Amino acid sequence: MDGQRLKDNFALVAANGAEVAAFFYADLFRRRPDLRPLFPASMTRQHEVLLGALSRIVGLVDRPGELVPYLRELGRAHQGFGVLADHYPEVGASLLATLAHFSGPGWSDALEADWAEAYGLVAKVMAGAGREA
């Protein structure tokens, strides 16, 4: 996994601001409409939270000693919101679809593999912490 490639790509994607989060949640709720009740009626704050968490995760991608505790904290919090381990694959699929959409022609097989690997770690740590909570 190339951490710098992830950081560079996320900077490109994040330049689209709230549109990124709106696309992500629209895709997620299309895939899993049963997840919509886990979220507030107004998604404005949730969009900010998502982008903030992604930014922090990407910023820590090369520092696992800081990243893993943050992910464990997120996993425990998400478990409290009703997130289950079987939700993570669809979230990952929506994240990759969102990143590909906003990356445009810059999206590549290598970039997809990097993001898939990074999300695999995120999901593993968060789901594990959720089960322990």
C-alpha positions as CSV (number, residue, x, y, z in Angstrom):
1,M,0.0,0.0,0.0
2,D,1.4,3.4,-1.0
3,G,0.5,5.8,1.7
4,Q,1.5,8.9,-0.3
5,R,-0.6,7.8,-3.3
6,L,-3.6,7.5,-0.9
7,K,-2.9,11.0,0.5
8,D,-2.5,12.5,-2.9
9,N,-5.7,10.9,-4.1
10,F,-7.7,11.9,-1.0
11,A,-6.6,15.5,-1.5
12,L,-8.0,15.4,-5.0
13,V,-11.3,13.8,-3.9
14,A,-11.7,15.9,-0.7
15,A,-11.5,19.1,-2.8
16,N,-15.1,18.2,-3.8
17,G,-16.2,18.8,-0.1
18,A,-19.7,17.7,1.0
19,E,-20.5,16.3,-2.5
20,V,-18.2,13.4,-1.6
21,A,-20.1,12.5,1.6
22,A,-23.4,13.0,-0.2
23,F,-22.4,10.6,-3.0
24,F,-21.0,8.1,-0.5
25,Y,-24.2,8.0,1.6
26,A,-26.5,7.9,-1.5
27,D,-24.5,4.9,-2.7
28,L,-24.5,3.2,0.7
29,F,-28.3,3.6,1.2
30,R,-28.9,2.4,-2.4
31,R,-26.9,-0.8,-1.5
32,R,-28.2,-1.1,2.0
33,P,-31.5,0.8,2.5
34,D,-31.8,-1.0,5.9
35,L,-28.9,1.1,7.2
36,R,-30.6,4.4,6.7
37,P,-32.4,4.3,10.1
38,L,-29.0,4.2,11.8
39,F,-28.4,7.8,10.8
40,P,-30.0,11.1,11.7
41,A,-32.7,12.6,9.4
42,S,-30.5,15.6,8.6
43,M,-27.2,14.3,7.3
44,T,-25.3,17.6,7.2
45,R,-23.4,17.0,10.4
46,Q,-22.8,13.3,9.4
47,H,-21.2,14.4,6.2
48,E,-18.8,16.6,8.1
49,V,-18.0,13.7,10.5
50,L,-17.4,11.3,7.7
51,L,-15.0,13.7,5.9
52,G,-13.2,14.5,9.1
53,A,-12.7,10.8,9.9
54,L,-11.5,10.0,6.4
55,S,-9.1,12.9,6.5
56,R,-7.7,11.7,9.9
57,I,-7.4,8.1,8.8
58,V,-5.6,9.1,5.6
59,G,-3.3,11.5,7.5
60,L,-2.3,8.6,9.8
61,V,-2.0,5.9,7.2
62,D,1.8,5.9,7.6
63,R,1.7,5.9,11.4
64,P,0.0,2.7,12.5
65,G,0.9,3.4,16.2
66,E,-1.5,6.3,16.1
67,L,-3.9,5.0,13.4
68,V,-4.9,1.7,15.2
69,P,-6.0,3.3,18.5
70,Y,-8.0,5.9,16.6
71,L,-9.7,3.1,14.6
72,R,-10.4,1.1,17.7
73,E,-12.1,4.2,19.2
74,L,-14.2,4.6,16.1
75,G,-15.1,1.0,16.1
76,R,-16.4,1.1,19.7
77,A,-18.3,4.3,18.9
78,H,-19.9,2.7,15.7
79,Q,-20.9,-0.4,17.6
80,G,-22.8,1.9,20.0
81,F,-24.6,3.3,17.0
82,G,-25.7,-0.2,15.9
83,V,-23.1,-0.9,13.3
84,L,-22.4,-4.6,12.9
85,A,-19.4,-6.4,11.4
86,D,-21.5,-7.4,8.3
87,H,-22.0,-3.7,7.5
88,Y,-18.4,-3.1,6.8
89,P,-18.2,-4.8,3.3
90,E,-20.9,-2.6,1.9
91,V,-19.4,0.5,3.4
92,G,-16.1,-0.4,1.8
93,A,-17.8,-0.9,-1.6
94,S,-19.5,2.5,-1.3
95,L,-16.2,4.1,-0.3
96,L,-14.4,2.7,-3.3
97,A,-17.3,3.7,-5.6
98,T,-17.1,7.2,-4.2
99,L,-13.3,7.5,-4.5
100,A,-13.4,6.2,-8.1
101,H,-16.2,8.6,-9.0
102,F,-14.4,11.7,-7.7
103,S,-11.0,10.5,-8.9
104,G,-12.2,10.5,-12.5
105,P,-9.5,9.5,-15.0
106,G,-6.9,9.4,-12.3
107,W,-8.5,6.2,-10.8
108,S,-6.3,3.1,-11.5
109,D,-6.1,-0.5,-10.6
110,A,-3.1,0.3,-8.3
111,L,-5.0,3.1,-6.6
112,E,-8.0,0.8,-6.1
113,A,-5.8,-1.9,-4.6
114,D,-4.2,0.7,-2.2
115,W,-7.6,1.9,-1.0
116,A,-9.0,-1.7,-0.7
117,E,-6.0,-2.6,1.4
118,A,-6.3,0.5,3.6
119,Y,-10.1,-0.1,4.0
120,G,-9.5,-3.7,4.8
121,L,-7.3,-2.6,7.8
122,V,-9.9,0.0,8.8
123,A,-12.7,-2.5,8.7
124,K,-10.8,-5.2,10.5
125,V,-9.7,-3.0,13.4
126,M,-13.1,-1.2,13.8
127,A,-15.1,-4.4,13.6
128,G,-12.8,-6.1,16.1
129,A,-13.1,-3.2,18.5
130,G,-16.9,-3.2,18.1
131,R,-17.1,-6.9,18.9
132,E,-15.0,-6.3,22.1
133,A,-17.2,-3.4,23.2
